[in-house]
Amino acid sequence: MLRSGKRELIELYKTLLKEYGEQNWWPADEEYHRVHGTDPREEVVIGAILTQNTNWKNVEKALENLKREKILSFEGIRNVSSYKLAELIKPAGFYRQKAKYLKNFVTVYPSIGELEKTTRDELLKVKGVGKETADVILLYALNRLSFVIDAYTKRLLFRLMGIQGDYETLKSFFENNLPKDLKVYKEFHALIDEHCKRLCKKKPLCETCFLKERCRFFNNLL
């Protein structure tokens, strides 16, 4: 079990929020869904599956293709041919595999209403849904307190605080030390990703980082 880090985590959250501002994740095109009578939460789910092993810019291109064809919904995914779906989501990479994942998902969960009844354990039984994807769906689509761990989170925790662990260990670390607040969960995950994209990269820009004074990596404490 990891040591308590409540004060450190809260301070980190406040510092990142002050530096970068609210990220308002997970992005969805509210106007598109208003016009087409679809549920923006379904776009969150589709995006969560598409973003596996790629970056968000590529996902945006795939989502735009789905919007252009007016099929950015569970029903739209269900009704389009597998071949056409794969071609539309090609920018997101691994497109044939992801098309299968999307088709399977909307078969298991035909509507957002059906998805609302699910549990994390049930989500993890769906082919193509790993822990990170499941937690994105739970947090951002279903508004449940389920913290998302990704490669950026692992990187920042290790460099900044010297903390390592498997997915569930790190997830518990956040959930045990953060207030039970949806906004905090959503923003904190997004802010960590933003920081790692800008500064705490694979090859970190330590000299320009506003966290360097408290960073174990920068101060050669790892």
Secondary structure, DSSP 8 states (H G I E B T S, - for coil): -----HHHHHHHHHHHHHHH-----S---HHHHHHHT--HHHHHHHHHHHTTTS-HHHHHHHHHHHHHTT--SHHHHHHS-HHHHHHHTGGGSSHHHHHHHHHHHHHH-SSHHHHHT--HHHHTTSTT--HHHHHHIIIIIT--------HHHHHHHHHHH-----HHHHHHHHHHHS-S-HHHHHHHHHHHHHHHHHTS-SS--GGG-TTGGG-TTTTT--
